[in-house]
Amino acid sequence: MPALAALPFRSYAPSAMLDTHSHKFIQPLLNLIARWCLRVGVSANTLTVAGLVCGLLAALCIALGAPQLGVVVLWLSGLLDAADGTLARLTQPSMLGAVMDITFDRVVEVAVIIALAWRYPEARLALLLLCAVIVVAMSLFLSIAAAVRNDSSKSFYYATGFAERTEGFIFLSIMSLDASRLVLWSLLFTAAIVFTMAQRVRDLRVALARSAPPM
């Protein structure tokens, strides 16, 4: 059996949803932002940090009772987060940038969830469950990235699934704007992440089975 790091991996999920299907529509804007940053000397890592700052500001807005403004700033954070990868590919992608990107993504998500928990204490149990599932899902995601061969343009193998960055932002936006059903939306978000984990485990099992030597 080949070493885990050499395993080819293919997603058999119904395909990543909005992150994949909206890419062709948003990419021209990302290219425009990346080229402008390149001209003025803004690095990809700087753009990543700017996305983090916007995400934290979005969480602060939500905690202070301005969810509409918070959602707008949250999506600005997401735009910067998407543009940093495009900028990195125009310059030179780095492992530091990849680590910052994936870490800051989770920081923003957890910051928004904490802001919601601060603002709406009656939903704290559901939000705590959501945070716990995000931690497990990220552990699985990184384990798969370390276990399989990376043939993509990214710095590591990106296992796709039902709920990715865009879907997460949609859930967080709805949770922020529809506080009367915050528990329901939190549980639905949790269920979407669990479903995505199941997809990734299934895909990994298929890859392992295909790489096993014949009996």
C-alpha positions in Angstrom: 0.0 0.0 0.0 1.4 3.4 -0.9 2.3 6.0 1.8 -0.6 8.1 2.8 1.0 11.2 1.5 1.1 9.7 -2.0 -2.6 8.8 -2.1 -4.6 10.4 -5.0 -7.9 11.8 -3.8 -11.0 12.6 -5.7 -14.2 14.1 -4.3 -17.3 12.1 -5.0 -19.5 14.6 -3.3 -22.2 16.3 -5.3 -19.4 18.9 -5.8 -18.5 21.9 -3.8 -21.4 24.2 -3.9 -21.1 28.0 -4.2 -17.3 28.2 -3.8 -16.9 26.2 -7.0 -20.0 27.3 -9.0 -19.7 31.0 -8.3 -15.9 31.1 -9.0 -16.2 32.0 -12.7 -18.5 35.0 -11.8 -16.4 36.4 -8.9 -12.9 35.7 -10.4 -12.8 38.8 -12.6 -13.4 41.0 -9.5 -10.7 39.1 -7.7 -8.3 39.6 -10.6 -9.0 43.3 -10.5 -8.3 43.6 -6.8 -5.2 41.4 -7.1 -3.7 43.4 -9.9 -4.4 46.7 -8.1 -2.7 45.3 -5.0 0.2 44.2 -7.1 0.6 47.7 -8.6 0.6 49.5 -5.2 2.8 46.9 -3.5 0.3 45.2 -1.2 1.3 41.6 -0.5 -1.0 38.6 -0.3 -0.3 38.2 3.4 -1.2 41.9 4.0 -4.5 41.2 2.2 -5.1 38.2 4.4 -4.5 40.3 7.6 -6.9 42.9 6.2 -9.5 40.2 5.8 -9.0 39.1 9.4 -9.3 42.7 10.7 -12.6 43.2 8.7 -13.9 39.9 10.1 -13.2 40.9 13.6 -14.8 44.3 13.0 -17.9 42.5 11.7 -18.0 40.4 14.9 -17.8 43.6 16.9 -20.6 45.2 15.0 -22.8 42.2 15.6 -21.9 42.1 19.3 -22.8 45.8 19.6 -26.2 45.4 18.0 -25.5 46.4 14.4 -26.0 43.2 12.5 -26.7 44.7 9.1 -23.4 46.6 9.2 -21.7 43.5 10.6 -22.9 41.4 7.7 -21.7 43.9 5.1 -18.2 44.0 6.7 -18.2 40.2 7.0 -18.7 39.9 3.3 -16.0 42.4 2.7 -13.7 40.2 4.8 -14.7 37.3 2.6 -13.9 39.2 -0.5 -10.4 40.1 0.8 -9.9 36.5 1.8 -10.7 35.3 -1.7 -8.5 37.9 -3.3 -5.4 37.0 -1.3 -5.2 33.6 -3.0 -5.4 35.2 -6.5 -2.8 37.8 -5.5 -0.5 35.0 -4.2 -0.7 33.1 -7.4 0.3 36.3 -9.3 3.4 36.6 -7.1 4.6 33.6 -5.2 2.4 31.5 -2.9 3.9 30.6 0.5 3.2 28.1 3.1 3.1 30.9 5.7 0.3 32.5 3.6 -1.6 29.2 3.5 -1.3 28.8 7.3 -2.5 32.4 7.9 -5.4 32.0 5.5 -6.8 28.8 6.9 -6.2 30.0 10.5 -7.7 33.5 10.1 -10.8 32.0 8.4 -11.6 30.0 11.5 -10.8 33.0 13.7 -13.4 35.1 11.9 -16.0 32.4 12.0 -15.5 31.8 15.8 -15.4 35.6 16.4 -18.8 36.0 14.8 -20.2 33.0 16.8 -18.8 34.5 20.0 -20.4 37.8 19.2 -23.8 36.1 18.6 -23.4 34.2 21.9 -22.6 37.5 23.7 -25.7 39.2 22.2 -28.1 36.3 22.5 -27.3 34.2 25.6 -30.4 32.0 25.0 -28.7 30.5 22.0 -25.3 29.8 23.6 -25.7 26.0 23.8 -26.5 25.7 20.1 -23.6 28.1 19.3 -21.2 26.1 21.5 -22.2 22.9 19.7 -21.5 24.7 16.4 -18.1 25.8 17.6 -17.3 22.2 18.7 -18.3 20.8 15.3 -16.2 23.4 13.5 -13.1 22.3 15.5 -13.7 18.6 14.6 -14.4 19.4 11.0 -11.2 21.5 10.7 -9.2 18.6 12.3 -10.6 16.2 9.7 -9.9 18.7 6.9 -6.3 19.2 7.9 -5.8 15.4 8.4 -7.0 14.7 4.8 -4.8 17.5 3.5 -1.8 15.9 5.1 -2.7 12.4 4.0 -3.3 12.8 0.3 -1.2 14.0 -2.7 -1.8 17.6 -3.7 -2.3 18.1 -7.5 -4.1 21.4 -7.2 -2.9 25.0 -7.5 -3.4 25.5 -3.8 -0.6 25.1 -1.2 -2.3 22.0 0.2 -5.0 19.5 -0.9 -8.4 21.1 -0.4 -11.1 18.5 0.2 -14.4 19.9 -1.1 -17.8 19.3 0.3 -21.3 20.6 0.8 -20.6 23.4 3.3 -17.5 25.6 2.5 -16.5 29.2 3.0 -19.3 30.8 1.1 -22.0 28.6 2.6 -20.6 29.4 6.0 -20.8 33.1 5.4 -24.4 32.7 4.2 -25.3 30.8 7.4 -23.5 33.4 9.6 -25.3 36.2 7.8 -28.7 34.7 8.3 -27.9 33.9 11.9 -27.0 37.5 12.5 -30.0 39.0 10.7 -32.6 36.5 11.9 -31.9 36.4 15.6 -35.4 35.2 16.5 -34.5 31.8 14.9 -30.8 31.8 15.8 -31.0 28.4 17.5 -32.6 26.9 14.4 -30.1 28.4 12.0 -27.2 27.4 14.3 -28.4 23.8 14.3 -28.9 23.8 10.6 -25.3 25.1 10.1 -24.1 22.4 12.4 -25.9 19.8 10.4 -24.5 21.1 7.2 -20.9 20.8 8.6 -21.6 17.3 9.8 -22.9 16.3 6.4 -19.7 17.8 4.8 -17.5 15.8 7.2 -19.4 12.6 6.2 -18.7 13.4 2.5 -15.0 13.9 3.1 -14.7 10.7 5.1 -16.5 8.8 2.4 -14.2 10.2 -0.3 -11.1 9.3 1.8 -12.3 5.7 2.2 -12.8 5.5 -1.6 -9.3 6.7 -2.1 -7.9 4.2 0.5 -9.8 1.3 -1.1 -8.6 2.1 -4.6 -5.0 2.3 -3.4 -5.1 -1.0 -1.5 -3.1 -3.9 -3.2 -5.2 -6.6 -4.7 -5.9 -9.7 -2.5 
